[in-house]
């Protein structure tokens, strides 16, 4: 392959790509291509072919929504006041516990469909709105089931340590014991999760509680990742790296001195600009220092009913450039190659390479910066998942 390495995109002009049995079998310049015995040839008509996009951090299975609380917030109530009236994460927990598996599946499917329309072919989905054994299992089953309903690869993450459920108020340590001893082993035994996540934060769980969950996860052979340093500096990113975690997510309060350790441990920094936008945060992740040290940066939607009600990975790319200062090339790498690393699937997905899954999107654009540049200006011309066309040109 003769990619143009002078471009940050490493692209091939006038390229040709061959697919066999769902995998990329050959790619390079058209004039170098061998003779193929093909059943179908598609002309890209001068568009750009990219890897299928990967949304590596979502919470898209949940009951209800929080539009009414948004109404209150816009009328001047603080998040604290709303939480005191039973709003916030616990209102989603109540709505989720009350929802049937079929109801959860149908609302999640509609949200997922919106992501897929934009060329997303792999999505990570976390549990964390059940906070009891039965509901957490239900959320993970629904998440996995979505890939039988729509053309997408789903990776699931157990986030039992997301918030303290009402029945454990004032008993965070007991709840963590419950998660580690009674929930996590069942999740692992039923093979419902690919990784384990913790919300390590002053309003979530502290470092020693987070460490307990990670230790239990590792004992069960599960990878870890963390919601860390979003609203304050807790040292959660360092702890994730200690466990050779896949990713550290949010990172607004990450100090620069922790970056070298994250890089050394090959932990990916997942940036979630939608939450920063919706919460109107001021503190930004240390992007310039991350870039300088060469830390891998991914970008995701964080799709959830509270801090990021947004089903658009293209908009997250735009926000990562506008709000955090990424380049469009970094944003695209962040939703392809680096997002695959954040999910531990970088040998199969996230790149156009021989042997990789033929998850691909054909865009009717002149330059890949167009994917980050505007809002709702471009959409895929064609999409393939493992070589199968899931969106035909109009
Ligand atoms: Zn999240």
Boltz pocket constraint, residues with backbone or C-beta under 6 A from the ligand:
constraints:
  - pocket:
      binder: B
      contacts: [[A, 57], [A, 58], [A, 59], [A, 227], [A, 302], [A, 304]]
      max_distance: 6.0
